[in-house]
Amino acid sequence: MTDKKPKLKLLALSQPQRATLEGISNRRPQLPSDPIRDELAALGLVAQQGAKWTLTPTGKKVLAAGSNRRNAGGFSV
């Protein structure tokens, strides 16, 4: 068992891409045509299910990693 899974490289998303990703995760209404969402779909972070858009498992990981990095400086009591 020497075959290791390739480590996923986290993507550095621009602010509009992050906002769109967070909007999809929060189930905000999506516009019918959104070029930024189309970029995220091309990256494999979001997928269309019927009329709605959902995050793929990769998209969830990227979103979670970004929020952890943003909060890395502070600590909670």
Distance bins in CASP14 RR format, pairs under 12 A and 6 or more apart:
PFRMAT RR
TARGET T0000
AUTHOR 0000-0000-0000
RMODE 2
METHOD distances of the structure
MODEL  1
7 61 0 0 0 0 0 1 0 0 0 0 0
8 43 0 0 0 0 0 1 0 0 0 0 0
8 44 0 0 0 0 0 1 0 0 0 0 0
8 45 0 0 0 0 0 1 0 0 0 0 0
8 56 0 0 0 0 0 1 0 0 0 0 0
8 57 0 0 0 0 0 1 0 0 0 0 0
8 58 1 0 0 1 0 0 0 0 0 0 0
8 59 0 0 0 0 0 1 0 0 0 0 0
8 60 0 0 0 0 0 1 0 0 0 0 0
8 61 1 0 0 1 0 0 0 0 0 0 0
8 62 0 0 0 0 1 0 0 0 0 0 0
8 65 0 0 0 0 1 0 0 0 0 0 0
9 43 0 0 0 0 0 1 0 0 0 0 0
9 58 0 0 0 0 0 1 0 0 0 0 0
9 61 0 0 0 0 0 1 0 0 0 0 0
9 62 0 0 0 0 0 1 0 0 0 0 0
9 65 0 0 0 0 0 1 0 0 0 0 0
10 43 0 0 0 0 0 1 0 0 0 0 0
10 45 0 0 0 0 0 1 0 0 0 0 0
10 58 0 0 0 0 1 0 0 0 0 0 0
10 59 0 0 0 0 0 1 0 0 0 0 0
10 61 1 0 0 1 0 0 0 0 0 0 0
10 62 1 0 0 1 0 0 0 0 0 0 0
10 63 0 0 0 0 0 1 0 0 0 0 0
10 64 0 0 0 0 1 0 0 0 0 0 0
10 65 1 0 1 0 0 0 0 0 0 0 0
10 66 1 0 0 1 0 0 0 0 0 0 0
10 67 0 0 0 0 0 1 0 0 0 0 0
10 68 0 0 0 0 0 1 0 0 0 0 0
10 69 0 0 0 0 1 0 0 0 0 0 0
11 17 0 0 0 0 1 0 0 0 0 0 0
11 18 0 0 0 0 0 1 0 0 0 0 0
11 21 0 0 0 0 0 1 0 0 0 0 0
11 39 0 0 0 0 0 1 0 0 0 0 0
11 40 0 0 0 0 1 0 0 0 0 0 0
11 42 0 0 0 0 0 1 0 0 0 0 0
11 43 1 0 0 1 0 0 0 0 0 0 0
11 44 0 0 0 0 1 0 0 0 0 0 0
11 45 1 0 0 1 0 0 0 0 0 0 0
11 58 0 0 0 0 1 0 0 0 0 0 0
11 59 0 0 0 0 1 0 0 0 0 0 0
11 61 0 0 0 0 1 0 0 0 0 0 0
11 62 1 0 1 0 0 0 0 0 0 0 0
11 63 0 0 0 0 0 1 0 0 0 0 0
11 65 0 0 0 0 1 0 0 0 0 0 0
11 66 0 0 0 0 1 0 0 0 0 0 0
12 18 0 0 0 0 1 0 0 0 0 0 0
12 43 0 0 0 0 0 1 0 0 0 0 0
12 62 0 0 0 0 1 0 0 0 0 0 0
12 65 0 0 0 0 0 1 0 0 0 0 0
12 66 0 0 0 0 1 0 0 0 0 0 0
12 69 0 0 0 0 1 0 0 0 0 0 0
13 19 0 0 0 0 1 0 0 0 0 0 0
13 20 0 0 0 0 1 0 0 0 0 0 0
13 21 1 0 0 1 0 0 0 0 0 0 0
13 22 0 0 0 0 1 0 0 0 0 0 0
13 36 0 0 0 0 1 0 0 0 0 0 0
13 39 0 0 0 0 1 0 0 0 0 0 0
13 40 0 0 0 0 1 0 0 0 0 0 0
13 43 0 0 0 0 1 0 0 0 0 0 0
13 45 0 0 0 0 1 0 0 0 0 0 0
13 46 0 0 0 0 0 1 0 0 0 0 0
13 59 0 0 0 0 1 0 0 0 0 0 0
13 62 1 0 0 1 0 0 0 0 0 0 0
13 63 0 0 0 0 1 0 0 0 0 0 0
13 65 0 0 0 0 0 1 0 0 0 0 0
13 66 0 0 0 0 1 0 0 0 0 0 0
13 67 0 0 0 0 0 1 0 0 0 0 0
13 69 0 0 0 0 0 1 0 0 0 0 0
13 70 0 0 0 0 0 1 0 0 0 0 0
14 20 0 0 0 0 1 0 0 0 0 0 0
14 21 0 0 0 0 0 1 0 0 0 0 0
14 36 0 0 0 0 1 0 0 0 0 0 0
14 39 0 0 0 0 1 0 0 0 0 0 0
14 40 0 0 0 0 0 1 0 0 0 0 0
14 43 0 0 0 0 0 1 0 0 0 0 0
15 21 0 0 0 0 0 1 0 0 0 0 0
15 22 0 0 0 0 0 1 0 0 0 0 0
15 36 0 0 0 0 0 1 0 0 0 0 0
15 70 0 0 0 0 0 1 0 0 0 0 0
16 22 0 0 0 0 0 1 0 0 0 0 0
16 23 0 0 0 0 0 1 0 0 0 0 0
16 34 0 0 0 0 1 0 0 0 0 0 0
16 35 0 0 0 0 1 0 0 0 0 0 0
16 36 1 0 1 0 0 0 0 0 0 0 0
16 37 0 0 0 0 1 0 0 0 0 0 0
16 39 0 0 0 0 1 0 0 0 0 0 0
16 40 0 0 0 0 0 1 0 0 0 0 0
17 23 0 0 0 0 0 1 0 0 0 0 0
17 24 0 0 0 0 0 1 0 0 0 0 0
17 34 0 0 0 0 0 1 0 0 0 0 0
17 35 0 0 0 0 0 1 0 0 0 0 0
17 36 1 0 1 0 0 0 0 0 0 0 0
17 37 0 0 0 0 1 0 0 0 0 0 0
17 38 0 0 0 0 0 1 0 0 0 0 0
17 39 1 0 0 1 0 0 0 0 0 0 0
17 40 1 0 0 1 0 0 0 0 0 0 0
17 41 0 0 0 0 0 1 0 0 0 0 0
17 42 0 0 0 0 0 1 0 0 0 0 0
17 43 0 0 0 0 1 0 0 0 0 0 0
17 45 0 0 0 0 1 0 0 0 0 0 0
17 46 0 0 0 0 0 1 0 0 0 0 0
17 59 0 0 0 0 0 1 0 0 0 0 0
17 62 0 0 0 0 1 0 0 0 0 0 0
17 63 0 0 0 0 0 1 0 0 0 0 0
17 66 0 0 0 0 0 1 0 0 0 0 0
18 24 0 0 0 0 0 1 0 0 0 0 0
18 25 0 0 0 0 0 1 0 0 0 0 0
18 36 0 0 0 0 1 0 0 0 0 0 0
18 39 0 0 0 0 0 1 0 0 0 0 0
18 40 0 0 0 0 1 0 0 0 0 0 0
18 45 0 0 0 0 0 1 0 0 0 0 0
18 59 0 0 0 0 0 1 0 0 0 0 0
18 62 0 0 0 0 1 0 0 0 0 0 0
18 63 1 0 0 1 0 0 0 0 0 0 0
18 65 0 0 0 0 0 1 0 0 0 0 0
18 66 1 0 0 1 0 0 0 0 0 0 0
18 67 0 0 0 0 1 0 0 0 0 0 0
18 69 0 0 0 0 0 1 0 0 0 0 0
18 70 0 0 0 0 1 0 0 0 0 0 0
19 25 0 0 0 0 0 1 0 0 0 0 0
19 26 0 0 0 0 0 1 0 0 0 0 0
19 28 0 0 0 0 1 0 0 0 0 0 0
19 34 0 0 0 0 0 1 0 0 0 0 0
19 36 0 0 0 0 1 0 0 0 0 0 0
19 37 0 0 0 0 0 1 0 0 0 0 0
19 40 0 0 0 0 0 1 0 0 0 0 0
19 63 0 0 0 0 0 1 0 0 0 0 0
20 26 0 0 0 0 0 1 0 0 0 0 0
20 28 0 0 0 0 1 0 0 0 0 0 0
20 30 0 0 0 0 1 0 0 0 0 0 0
20 31 0 0 0 0 1 0 0 0 0 0 0
20 34 1 0 0 1 0 0 0 0 0 0 0
20 35 0 0 0 0 1 0 0 0 0 0 0
20 36 1 0 1 0 0 0 0 0 0 0 0
20 37 1 0 1 0 0 0 0 0 0 0 0
20 38 0 0 0 0 1 0 0 0 0 0 0
20 39 0 0 0 0 1 0 0 0 0 0 0
20 40 1 0 0 1 0 0 0 0 0 0 0
20 41 0 0 0 0 0 1 0 0 0 0 0
20 43 0 0 0 0 0 1 0 0 0 0 0
20 45 0 0 0 0 1 0 0 0 0 0 0
20 46 0 0 0 0 1 0 0 0 0 0 0
20 53 0 0 0 0 1 0 0 0 0 0 0
20 55 0 0 0 0 0 1 0 0 0 0 0
20 59 0 0 0 0 0 1 0 0 0 0 0
20 63 0 0 0 0 0 1 0 0 0 0 0
21 28 0 0 0 0 0 1 0 0 0 0 0
21 30 0 0 0 0 0 1 0 0 0 0 0
21 34 0 0 0 0 0 1 0 0 0 0 0
21 36 0 0 0 0 1 0 0 0 0 0 0
21 37 0 0 0 0 1 0 0 0 0 0 0
21 39 0 0 0 0 0 1 0 0 0 0 0
21 40 1 0 0 1 0 0 0 0 0 0 0
21 41 0 0 0 0 0 1 0 0 0 0 0
21 43 0 0 0 0 1 0 0 0 0 0 0
21 44 0 0 0 0 0 1 0 0 0 0 0
21 45 1 0 0 1 0 0 0 0 0 0 0
21 46 1 0 0 1 0 0 0 0 0 0 0
21 53 0 0 0 0 0 1 0 0 0 0 0
21 54 0 0 0 0 0 1 0 0 0 0 0
21 55 1 0 0 1 0 0 0 0 0 0 0
21 56 0 0 0 0 0 1 0 0 0 0 0
21 58 0 0 0 0 0 1 0 0 0 0 0
21 59 1 0 0 1 0 0 0 0 0 0 0
21 60 0 0 0 0 1 0 0 0 0 0 0
21 61 0 0 0 0 0 1 0 0 0 0 0
21 62 1 0 0 1 0 0 0 0 0 0 0
21 63 1 0 1 0 0 0 0 0 0 0 0
21 64 0 0 0 0 0 1 0 0 0 0 0
21 65 0 0 0 0 0 1 0 0 0 0 0
21 66 0 0 0 0 1 0 0 0 0 0 0
21 67 0 0 0 0 0 1 0 0 0 0 0
22 28 0 0 0 0 1 0 0 0 0 0 0
22 36 0 0 0 0 0 1 0 0 0 0 0
22 37 0 0 0 0 0 1 0 0 0 0 0
22 40 0 0 0 0 0 1 0 0 0 0 0
22 45 0 0 0 0 0 1 0 0 0 0 0
22 46 0 0 0 0 0 1 0 0 0 0 0
22 55 0 0 0 0 1 0 0 0 0 0 0
22 59 0 0 0 0 0 1 0 0 0 0 0
22 60 0 0 0 0 0 1 0 0 0 0 0
22 62 0 0 0 0 0 1 0 0 0 0 0
22 63 1 0 0 1 0 0 0 0 0 0 0
22 64 0 0 0 0 0 1 0 0 0 0 0
22 66 0 0 0 0 0 1 0 0 0 0 0
22 67 0 0 0 0 1 0 0 0 0 0 0
22 70 0 0 0 0 0 1 0 0 0 0 0
23 29 0 0 0 0 1 0 0 0 0 0 0
23 30 0 0 0 0 1 0 0 0 0 0 0
23 31 0 0 0 0 0 1 0 0 0 0 0
23 34 0 0 0 0 0 1 0 0 0 0 0
23 36 0 0 0 0 0 1 0 0 0 0 0
23 37 0 0 0 0 1 0 0 0 0 0 0
23 40 0 0 0 0 0 1 0 0 0 0 0
23 46 0 0 0 0 0 1 0 0 0 0 0
23 52 0 0 0 0 0 1 0 0 0 0 0
23 53 0 0 0 0 1 0 0 0 0 0 0
23 54 0 0 0 0 0 1 0 0 0 0 0
23 55 0 0 0 0 1 0 0 0 0 0 0
23 63 0 0 0 0 1 0 0 0 0 0 0
24 30 1 0 0 1 0 0 0 0 0 0 0
24 31 0 0 0 0 0 1 0 0 0 0 0
24 34 0 0 0 0 1 0 0 0 0 0 0
24 36 0 0 0 0 0 1 0 0 0 0 0
24 37 1 0 0 1 0 0 0 0 0 0 0
24 40 1 0 0 1 0 0 0 0 0 0 0
24 41 0 0 0 0 0 1 0 0 0 0 0
24 45 0 0 0 0 1 0 0 0 0 0 0
24 46 1 0 1 0 0 0 0 0 0 0 0
24 47 0 0 0 0 1 0 0 0 0 0 0
24 48 0 0 0 0 0 1 0 0 0 0 0
24 49 0 0 0 0 0 1 0 0 0 0 0
24 52 0 0 0 0 1 0 0 0 0 0 0
24 53 1 0 1 0 0 0 0 0 0 0 0
24 54 1 0 0 1 0 0 0 0 0 0 0
24 55 1 0 1 0 0 0 0 0 0 0 0
24 56 0 0 0 0 0 1 0 0 0 0 0
24 59 0 0 0 0 1 0 0 0 0 0 0
24 60 0 0 0 0 0 1 0 0 0 0 0
24 62 0 0 0 0 0 1 0 0 0 0 0
24 63 0 0 0 0 1 0 0 0 0 0 0
25 40 0 0 0 0 0 1 0 0 0 0 0
25 45 0 0 0 0 0 1 0 0 0 0 0
25 46 0 0 0 0 1 0 0 0 0 0 0
25 52 0 0 0 0 0 1 0 0 0 0 0
25 53 0 0 0 0 1 0 0 0 0 0 0
25 54 0 0 0 0 1 0 0 0 0 0 0
25 55 1 0 1 0 0 0 0 0 0 0 0
25 56 0 0 0 0 0 1 0 0 0 0 0
25 59 0 0 0 0 1 0 0 0 0 0 0
25 60 1 0 0 1 0 0 0 0 0 0 0
25 61 0 0 0 0 0 1 0 0 0 0 0
25 62 0 0 0 0 0 1 0 0 0 0 0
25 63 1 0 1 0 0 0 0 0 0 0 0
25 64 0 0 0 0 1 0 0 0 0 0 0
25 67 0 0 0 0 0 1 0 0 0 0 0
26 53 0 0 0 0 0 1 0 0 0 0 0
26 54 0 0 0 0 0 1 0 0 0 0 0
26 55 0 0 0 0 0 1 0 0 0 0 0
26 63 0 0 0 0 0 1 0 0 0 0 0
27 49 0 0 0 0 0 1 0 0 0 0 0
27 52 1 0 0 1 0 0 0 0 0 0 0
27 53 0 0 0 0 1 0 0 0 0 0 0
27 54 0 0 0 0 1 0 0 0 0 0 0
27 55 0 0 0 0 0 1 0 0 0 0 0
28 34 0 0 0 0 0 1 0 0 0 0 0
28 37 0 0 0 0 0 1 0 0 0 0 0
28 52 0 0 0 0 0 1 0 0 0 0 0
28 53 0 0 0 0 1 0 0 0 0 0 0
29 51 0 0 0 0 0 1 0 0 0 0 0
29 52 0 0 0 0 1 0 0 0 0 0 0
29 53 0 0 0 0 0 1 0 0 0 0 0
30 36 0 0 0 0 0 1 0 0 0 0 0
30 37 1 0 0 1 0 0 0 0 0 0 0
30 38 0 0 0 0 0 1 0 0 0 0 0
30 40 0 0 0 0 0 1 0 0 0 0 0
30 41 0 0 0 0 0 1 0 0 0 0 0
30 46 0 0 0 0 1 0 0 0 0 0 0
30 48 0 0 0 0 1 0 0 0 0 0 0
30 49 0 0 0 0 0 1 0 0 0 0 0
30 50 0 0 0 0 0 1 0 0 0 0 0
30 51 0 0 0 0 1 0 0 0 0 0 0
30 52 1 0 0 1 0 0 0 0 0 0 0
30 53 1 0 1 0 0 0 0 0 0 0 0
30 54 0 0 0 0 0 1 0 0 0 0 0
31 37 1 0 0 1 0 0 0 0 0 0 0
31 38 0 0 0 0 0 1 0 0 0 0 0
31 51 0 0 0 0 0 1 0 0 0 0 0
31 53 0 0 0 0 0 1 0 0 0 0 0
32 38 0 0 0 0 0 1 0 0 0 0 0
32 48 0 0 0 0 0 1 0 0 0 0 0
32 51 0 0 0 0 1 0 0 0 0 0 0
32 52 0 0 0 0 0 1 0 0 0 0 0
32 53 0 0 0 0 0 1 0 0 0 0 0
34 40 0 0 0 0 1 0 0 0 0 0 0
34 41 0 0 0 0 1 0 0 0 0 0 0
34 46 0 0 0 0 0 1 0 0 0 0 0
34 48 0 0 0 0 0 1 0 0 0 0 0
34 53 0 0 0 0 1 0 0 0 0 0 0
35 41 0 0 0 0 0 1 0 0 0 0 0
35 42 0 0 0 0 0 1 0 0 0 0 0
36 42 0 0 0 0 0 1 0 0 0 0 0
36 43 0 0 0 0 0 1 0 0 0 0 0
36 45 0 0 0 0 0 1 0 0 0 0 0
36 46 0 0 0 0 0 1 0 0 0 0 0
36 53 0 0 0 0 0 1 0 0 0 0 0
37 43 0 0 0 0 0 1 0 0 0 0 0
37 44 0 0 0 0 0 1 0 0 0 0 0
37 45 0 0 0 0 1 0 0 0 0 0 0
37 46 1 0 0 1 0 0 0 0 0 0 0
37 47 0 0 0 0 0 1 0 0 0 0 0
37 48 0 0 0 0 1 0 0 0 0 0 0
37 52 0 0 0 0 0 1 0 0 0 0 0
37 53 1 0 0 1 0 0 0 0 0 0 0
37 54 0 0 0 0 0 1 0 0 0 0 0
37 55 0 0 0 0 0 1 0 0 0 0 0
38 44 0 0 0 0 0 1 0 0 0 0 0
38 45 0 0 0 0 0 1 0 0 0 0 0
38 46 0 0 0 0 1 0 0 0 0 0 0
38 48 0 0 0 0 0 1 0 0 0 0 0
38 53 0 0 0 0 0 1 0 0 0 0 0
39 45 0 0 0 0 1 0 0 0 0 0 0
39 46 0 0 0 0 1 0 0 0 0 0 0
40 46 1 0 1 0 0 0 0 0 0 0 0
40 47 0 0 0 0 1 0 0 0 0 0 0
40 48 0 0 0 0 0 1 0 0 0 0 0
40 53 0 0 0 0 1 0 0 0 0 0 0
40 54 0 0 0 0 0 1 0 0 0 0 0
40 55 0 0 0 0 1 0 0 0 0 0 0
40 56 0 0 0 0 1 0 0 0 0 0 0
40 58 0 0 0 0 0 1 0 0 0 0 0
40 59 0 0 0 0 1 0 0 0 0 0 0
40 62 0 0 0 0 1 0 0 0 0 0 0
40 63 0 0 0 0 0 1 0 0 0 0 0
41 47 1 0 0 1 0 0 0 0 0 0 0
41 48 1 0 0 1 0 0 0 0 0 0 0
41 49 0 0 0 0 0 1 0 0 0 0 0
41 53 0 0 0 0 1 0 0 0 0 0 0
41 54 0 0 0 0 0 1 0 0 0 0 0
41 55 0 0 0 0 0 1 0 0 0 0 0
41 56 0 0 0 0 1 0 0 0 0 0 0
41 58 0 0 0 0 0 1 0 0 0 0 0
41 59 0 0 0 0 0 1 0 0 0 0 0
43 55 0 0 0 0 0 1 0 0 0 0 0
43 56 0 0 0 0 1 0 0 0 0 0 0
43 58 0 0 0 0 1 0 0 0 0 0 0
43 59 0 0 0 0 1 0 0 0 0 0 0
43 62 0 0 0 0 1 0 0 0 0 0 0
44 53 0 0 0 0 0 1 0 0 0 0 0
44 54 0 0 0 0 0 1 0 0 0 0 0
44 55 0 0 0 0 1 0 0 0 0 0 0
44 56 1 0 1 0 0 0 0 0 0 0 0
44 57 0 0 0 0 0 1 0 0 0 0 0
44 58 1 0 0 1 0 0 0 0 0 0 0
44 59 1 0 0 1 0 0 0 0 0 0 0
44 60 0 0 0 0 0 1 0 0 0 0 0
44 61 0 0 0 0 0 1 0 0 0 0 0
44 62 0 0 0 0 1 0 0 0 0 0 0
45 53 0 0 0 0 0 1 0 0 0 0 0
45 54 0 0 0 0 0 1 0 0 0 0 0
45 55 1 0 0 1 0 0 0 0 0 0 0
45 56 1 0 0 1 0 0 0 0 0 0 0
45 57 0 0 0 0 1 0 0 0 0 0 0
45 58 1 0 1 0 0 0 0 0 0 0 0
45 59 1 1 0 0 0 0 0 0 0 0 0
45 60 0 0 0 0 1 0 0 0 0 0 0
45 61 0 0 0 0 1 0 0 0 0 0 0
45 62 1 0 0 1 0 0 0 0 0 0 0
45 63 0 0 0 0 1 0 0 0 0 0 0
45 65 0 0 0 0 0 1 0 0 0 0 0
46 52 0 0 0 0 0 1 0 0 0 0 0
46 53 1 0 1 0 0 0 0 0 0 0 0
46 54 1 0 0 1 0 0 0 0 0 0 0
46 55 1 0 1 0 0 0 0 0 0 0 0
46 56 1 0 0 1 0 0 0 0 0 0 0
46 57 0 0 0 0 0 1 0 0 0 0 0
46 58 0 0 0 0 1 0 0 0 0 0 0
46 59 1 0 0 1 0 0 0 0 0 0 0
46 60 0 0 0 0 0 1 0 0 0 0 0
46 62 0 0 0 0 0 1 0 0 0 0 0
46 63 0 0 0 0 0 1 0 0 0 0 0
47 53 1 0 0 1 0 0 0 0 0 0 0
47 54 1 0 1 0 0 0 0 0 0 0 0
47 55 1 0 0 1 0 0 0 0 0 0 0
47 56 1 0 1 0 0 0 0 0 0 0 0
47 57 0 0 0 0 0 1 0 0 0 0 0
47 58 0 0 0 0 0 1 0 0 0 0 0
47 59 0 0 0 0 1 0 0 0 0 0 0
47 60 0 0 0 0 0 1 0 0 0 0 0
48 54 1 0 0 1 0 0 0 0 0 0 0
48 55 0 0 0 0 0 1 0 0 0 0 0
48 56 0 0 0 0 0 1 0 0 0 0 0
49 55 0 0 0 0 0 1 0 0 0 0 0
49 56 0 0 0 0 0 1 0 0 0 0 0
53 59 0 0 0 0 0 1 0 0 0 0 0
54 60 0 0 0 0 1 0 0 0 0 0 0
55 61 0 0 0 0 1 0 0 0 0 0 0
55 62 0 0 0 0 1 0 0 0 0 0 0
55 63 1 0 0 1 0 0 0 0 0 0 0
55 64 0 0 0 0 0 1 0 0 0 0 0
56 62 0 0 0 0 1 0 0 0 0 0 0
56 63 0 0 0 0 0 1 0 0 0 0 0
57 63 0 0 0 0 0 1 0 0 0 0 0
57 64 0 0 0 0 0 1 0 0 0 0 0
58 64 0 0 0 0 0 1 0 0 0 0 0
58 65 0 0 0 0 0 1 0 0 0 0 0
59 65 0 0 0 0 1 0 0 0 0 0 0
59 66 0 0 0 0 0 1 0 0 0 0 0
60 66 0 0 0 0 0 1 0 0 0 0 0
60 67 0 0 0 0 0 1 0 0 0 0 0
61 67 0 0 0 0 0 1 0 0 0 0 0
61 68 0 0 0 0 0 1 0 0 0 0 0
62 68 0 0 0 0 0 1 0 0 0 0 0
62 69 0 0 0 0 0 1 0 0 0 0 0
63 69 0 0 0 0 0 1 0 0 0 0 0
63 70 0 0 0 0 0 1 0 0 0 0 0
64 70 0 0 0 0 0 1 0 0 0 0 0
64 71 0 0 0 0 0 1 0 0 0 0 0
65 71 0 0 0 0 0 1 0 0 0 0 0
65 72 0 0 0 0 0 1 0 0 0 0 0
66 72 0 0 0 0 1 0 0 0 0 0 0
68 74 0 0 0 0 0 1 0 0 0 0 0
END
